[in-house]
Amino acid sequence: MAKKRAAESDEVKLKKKIAAKLTNHSNPEGAATLRSLRKRLKREQRKRRALAQRKKQAAGSKGAAATPASA
């Protein structure tokens, strides 16, 4: 059996964690935990964008017409 995917992506979870830390912290810019959460979020965003770019490249000219513009 295949693994079940989480209901929400890691990116969404990280955004929620960051928002929670920002509301509960007096100096949000200096917090090491907040900085590491932001790094993880950026890493997830890079992964997602790289995957989209690879798929677009692999599809070639036929993929450009097949993919919606709002993606």
Secondary structure, DSSP 8 states (H G I E B T S, - for coil): ------SS-HHHHHHHHHHHHHHT-S-TTT-HHHHHHHHHHHHHHHHHHHHHHHHHHHHHHHHHHHS-TT-
